[in-house]
Amino acid sequence: MDTETEIREARPEDAAALARAVTRTRAYMRPWEPYRTEHYYTAEGQAERLADGGRRWFAWAGGEIVANATLSGIVMGPLRGASLGYWVDPAHGGRGLATALVRVVTAAARDEMGLHRLAAGTLLDNHASQRVLAKSGFERIGTAPRYLHIDGAWRDHHLFQLILHDEDPPRA
C-alpha cells in the first residue's frame, strides 16, 4: 500500500463516492458479485447500504474510494461474529490494499467490537482473495456447494474463519 492511500471507517456522507466506486468497478466485479439493481449504483442506494447495520472501511486515493471491506451479519451474544467481504478497484490492485483493509477490520472487530470470530468465503477460483485471507491469518474450514447466487448461478465457495480471541463474552 502506498503512502498516499488513507484507510478509514465509512461515514454517511461517503455515499456519493461509494456510488462512483461501485459504478467504476461494475464490469470488473461482475464475476464475483450477486445481481444488483440499477438503484444499487446510485448515491441513494449506497446511502441505504451505509445504514444497513454493517460496518465498512474504505481505502481512499486521489479523493476516490479505491477499496472497501465490510463486516455484515454482525451477531453479538454468545456467537460474537460477523462475515467479512472486500474488493479493490482493479486499477489499484496488487498494492496490498485488500490485506491492509482486512488487517484494519480484524483489529477493529477484535478491539472495538469485541467479536470472537470472522467468517469469509471466496469462489473456488478466486486465488487472489484466498491469498489475502491466508496472509491475514484466516484458515480454510471447508467448501460449501452452491453457497451464493453470483453472476447468474449458484456458486460453490471455500469458507474461511479467523478466531480473534478466546476470552469469555461479557456477561449481561
C-alpha positions as CSV (number, residue, x, y, z in Angstrom):
1,M,0.0,0.0,0.0
2,D,1.4,3.4,-0.9
3,T,1.6,6.4,1.5
4,E,-0.9,8.4,-0.5
5,T,-3.7,5.9,0.4
6,E,-5.8,6.5,3.5
7,I,-7.9,3.8,5.2
8,R,-10.8,5.0,7.4
9,E,-14.2,3.8,8.5
10,A,-17.2,4.7,6.3
11,R,-19.3,7.8,7.0
12,P,-22.8,8.5,5.8
13,E,-21.5,11.3,3.6
14,D,-19.4,8.8,1.7
15,A,-22.5,7.5,-0.3
16,A,-21.8,9.5,-3.5
17,A,-18.1,8.5,-3.6
18,L,-19.1,4.8,-2.9
19,A,-21.7,5.0,-5.8
20,R,-18.9,6.3,-8.1
21,A,-16.6,3.4,-7.0
22,V,-19.1,0.6,-7.4
23,T,-20.1,2.1,-10.8
24,R,-16.5,2.4,-11.9
25,T,-15.8,-1.2,-10.9
26,R,-19.1,-2.7,-12.0
27,A,-17.9,-4.7,-15.1
28,Y,-14.8,-5.9,-13.3
29,M,-16.7,-7.1,-10.2
30,R,-19.5,-8.9,-12.1
31,P,-17.9,-12.4,-11.8
32,W,-17.8,-12.1,-8.0
33,E,-21.0,-10.2,-7.3
34,P,-24.7,-11.1,-6.9
35,Y,-27.2,-9.4,-9.2
36,R,-27.5,-5.7,-8.4
37,T,-30.4,-3.4,-9.4
38,E,-29.7,-0.1,-11.0
39,H,-30.6,1.6,-7.7
40,Y,-27.6,-0.1,-6.1
41,Y,-25.3,2.1,-8.3
42,T,-26.8,5.4,-7.1
43,A,-25.8,7.6,-4.2
44,E,-29.2,6.8,-2.7
45,G,-28.7,3.1,-3.0
46,Q,-25.3,3.4,-1.4
47,A,-26.7,5.6,1.4
48,E,-29.1,2.8,2.2
49,R,-26.2,0.3,2.3
50,L,-24.2,2.5,4.6
51,A,-27.2,2.5,7.0
52,D,-27.8,-1.3,6.9
53,G,-26.2,-2.2,10.2
54,G,-22.9,-3.4,8.7
55,R,-19.6,-1.6,9.2
56,R,-17.4,-0.6,6.3
57,W,-13.9,0.7,5.9
58,F,-12.6,2.4,2.7
59,A,-9.2,2.9,1.2
60,W,-9.1,6.4,-0.4
61,A,-6.6,7.6,-3.0
62,G,-6.9,10.8,-5.1
63,G,-10.2,11.7,-3.4
64,E,-11.9,8.4,-4.5
65,I,-12.7,5.1,-2.8
66,V,-10.5,2.5,-4.3
67,A,-11.1,-0.4,-1.9
68,N,-13.7,-1.5,0.6
69,A,-14.0,-4.0,3.4
70,T,-17.3,-4.8,5.1
71,L,-18.4,-6.6,8.2
72,S,-22.0,-7.8,7.7
73,G,-24.3,-10.1,9.6
74,I,-22.8,-8.9,12.9
75,V,-24.1,-11.0,15.8
76,M,-23.3,-10.4,19.4
77,G,-24.3,-12.6,22.3
78,P,-22.5,-16.0,22.6
79,L,-21.5,-16.1,18.9
80,R,-19.9,-12.6,18.6
81,G,-19.2,-12.9,14.9
82,A,-19.5,-11.4,11.5
83,S,-19.0,-12.0,7.8
84,L,-16.2,-10.2,6.0
85,G,-16.2,-9.1,2.4
86,Y,-13.9,-6.8,0.4
87,W,-13.0,-5.6,-3.0
88,V,-10.3,-3.5,-4.6
89,D,-10.6,-1.3,-7.7
90,P,-8.5,-3.2,-10.4
91,A,-6.6,0.0,-11.2
92,H,-5.3,-0.2,-7.6
93,G,-4.8,-4.0,-7.3
94,G,-1.5,-5.6,-6.4
95,R,-0.6,-2.9,-3.9
96,G,-1.6,-4.7,-0.7
97,L,-4.8,-2.7,-0.2
98,A,-7.0,-5.7,0.5
99,T,-4.6,-7.1,3.0
100,A,-4.2,-3.7,4.7
101,L,-8.0,-3.3,4.9
102,V,-8.5,-6.8,6.3
103,R,-6.0,-6.1,9.0
104,V,-7.6,-2.9,10.0
105,V,-11.0,-4.5,10.0
106,T,-9.9,-7.5,12.1
107,A,-8.3,-5.2,14.6
108,A,-11.5,-3.2,14.9
109,A,-13.6,-6.4,15.1
110,R,-11.4,-7.7,18.0
111,D,-10.5,-4.5,19.9
112,E,-13.5,-2.2,19.4
113,M,-16.4,-4.6,18.8
114,G,-15.3,-7.5,20.9
115,L,-16.0,-10.0,18.2
116,H,-14.7,-13.6,18.6
117,R,-14.8,-14.9,15.0
118,L,-14.9,-13.6,11.5
119,A,-16.1,-15.7,8.5
120,A,-15.3,-15.1,4.8
121,G,-16.0,-17.0,1.6
122,T,-14.4,-17.0,-1.8
123,L,-15.3,-18.5,-5.1
124,L,-13.2,-21.6,-5.7
125,D,-11.0,-19.9,-8.3
126,N,-10.5,-16.6,-6.5
127,H,-6.9,-17.3,-5.6
128,A,-6.1,-13.6,-5.0
129,S,-8.7,-13.3,-2.3
130,Q,-7.7,-16.6,-0.8
131,R,-4.1,-15.3,-0.5
132,V,-5.4,-12.1,1.2
133,L,-7.2,-14.2,3.8
134,A,-4.2,-16.5,4.3
135,K,-1.9,-13.5,4.8
136,S,-4.4,-12.2,7.3
137,G,-4.4,-15.3,9.4
138,F,-7.7,-16.9,8.2
139,E,-7.9,-20.7,7.9
140,R,-9.9,-22.6,5.4
141,I,-12.6,-24.6,7.1
142,G,-14.5,-26.2,4.2
143,T,-16.2,-25.8,0.9
144,A,-19.9,-25.0,0.6
145,P,-21.7,-26.2,-2.5
146,R,-24.0,-23.7,-4.2
147,Y,-23.3,-21.2,-1.4
148,L,-24.2,-17.9,-3.0
149,H,-26.0,-16.8,-6.2
150,I,-23.2,-15.0,-8.0
151,D,-23.2,-13.8,-11.6
152,G,-26.4,-15.6,-12.5
153,A,-25.8,-19.0,-10.9
154,W,-25.4,-20.8,-7.5
155,R,-21.6,-20.9,-6.9
156,D,-19.5,-23.1,-4.7
157,H,-17.3,-21.3,-2.2
158,H,-14.3,-22.0,0.0
159,L,-15.1,-20.9,3.6
160,F,-12.6,-19.4,5.9
161,Q,-12.6,-18.2,9.5
162,L,-10.4,-16.2,11.8
163,I,-10.7,-16.6,15.6
164,L,-9.9,-13.2,17.1
165,H,-9.5,-14.2,20.7
166,D,-10.7,-16.8,23.2
167,E,-11.9,-14.5,26.0
168,D,-15.4,-15.1,27.5
169,P,-18.1,-12.7,26.2
170,P,-19.2,-10.0,28.6
171,R,-22.0,-11.1,31.0
172,A,-25.3,-9.4,30.5
